Every structure is written in structure tokens, then in C-alpha cells.
Amino acid sequence: MIISCSAVLFDLDGVLVDSTGYVERQWRDWATRRGLEAEPFLRVCHGRRAVETIRLAAPQLDAEAEVARFPEFVADEEVRLDAQPGARQLLQGLPGGLWAVVTSGIRASAARRMREAGLPAPRVLVGAEDVEHGKPNPEGYLLAADRLDVAPAGCIVIEDAPAGLEAARAAGMRTLALASTHSRNELRGASLIIGRLPVVMSRPIDEGIELLLPGVAD
């Protein structure tokens, strides 16, 4: 299947960078050192900012205070993170001004993870500190579209988590759900569910972007 769009917006963890295990380990470390069970946080952490994760999983805690103290409990050490299969080729094939990354992590960590994975730096990177409301609120995706000067309806969002898909749909964008972190059943709200990242088709820049979805029938 081939689909067309004006711009592609990516989530980071689980979509471009194979960092799901690393993210979960950080949450386990934090919960253990705080004397908390990790499972409630792991159930909702993917695709969400830390502050929203804590509000959902442990409303009795002061989420803002906990996030401010994260560095005391979790070391964001430089580890070797791999790119998701096909991510490097996909980003290198996209026009630089027609793609962006919208992550629930902070910008500095996101940029480091992309660099460690050998991925090109985006011209537009929206991080946790850039929005008042994180995913599933559409604010981050709408901000990225605005910075790219592209209408939301012309954007395709590639996500791996239900919260991110909800954010993209609320922004009026089409969604591709990459089944890397969650089951296909959990990703049913997406426009399409894919097992691997798309491939960019050759096309003049003023005609937009065409993406080939391997393994997806027309």
C-alpha cells in the first residue's frame, strides 16, 4: 500500500529508537528506590510524559515534585540505543523540513537517544517541556505541524502507544500504529497498524510525500 501526506510526525521511543526496555528500566529503578510497585507505572508510561504517568498511576503523590527529583533516583546515562529497523533509511529519505519528532521525554534526552542510535537530528523536535499538556492531549502534535507550517490534516503520525494515537487523532491527523511496544488489539484506534516502518517513495518535494507500507495490502 502507498499513502500520501504533506509531512510525517514521529513519536521517538519504540518508533525511531529501540528504547522500550531502557525506558521501563528507568521506571523500575525509580519505583524501587521510592519503595513503590513498578507495574502500575509501566502500564501507562509509554507515550506519556512522566508527570502524567505519575498522576495516573499514583495520584496520591505530588507528580511535579517527583519529576523534579527524578535525577536523584534515575541516571539518564549514555547507553547504546539502536535505531528501529528501517528508521535510518526512512528519515534519510524524507525532506528535512517535512518531518518532526514529538516525544513525551525532554528534548535533551531525545536528542541524545537519536544521536546514539545514529539517526539524523530533526529540524523540529517537540519535547515534554514545550507543552503544557502531554499526550493524549494533541498539543504537541499541533505544535509540530505549526512549526513545519503544514496543516494538521496533511500530517501522518507514526506512533507505538495508545496515548500518542489518541493525541494524533485529536489533532485531526492520520495515524500509523507501529506494533512494537503494544499489541495490535491495543492499537485498534489507528488508521492503519503496521509491523515495520514505511519506505519513502521517490517524488518531487512540491508534490508531497509518498510512503510505501510493506506488507499492507491496498
C-alpha positions, 0 to 999 in steps of 0.5 A: 500500500502507498499513502500520501501526506504533506509531512510525517510526525514521529513519536521517538521511543519504540518508533525511531529508537529501540528504547522500550526496555531502557525506558521501563528500566528507568521506571523500575529503578525509580519505583524501587528506590521510592519503595513503590510497585513498578507495574502500575507505572509501566502500564501507562508510561509509554507515550506519556510524559512522566508527570502524567504517568505519575498522576495516573498511576499514583495520584496520591503523590505530588507528580511535579515534585517527583519529576523534579527529583527524578535525577536523584533516583534515575541516571539518564546515562549514555547507553547504546540505543539502536535505531528501529529497523528501517528508521535510518533509511526512512528519515534519510529519505524524507525532506528535512523540513517535512518531518518532526519528532514529538516525544513525551521525554525532554528534548535533551534526552531525545536528542541524545537517544537519536544521536546514539542510535545514529539517526539524523537530528530533526529540524523540529523536535517537540519535547515534554517541556514545550507543552503544557499538556502531554499526550493524549492531549494533541498539543504537541502534535499541533505544535509540530505541524505549526512549526513545519507550517503544514496543516494538521490534516496533511500530517501522518503520525507514526506512533507505538502507544495508545496515548500518542494515537489518541493525541494524533487523532485529536489533532485531526491527523492520520495515524500509523500504529507501529506494533512494537511496544503494544499489541495490535488489539491495543492499537485498534484506534489507528488508521492503519497498524503496521509491523515495520516502518514505511519506505519513502517513495521517490517524488518531487518535494512540491508534490508531497510525500509518498510512503510505501507500507510493506506488507499492507495490502491496498 
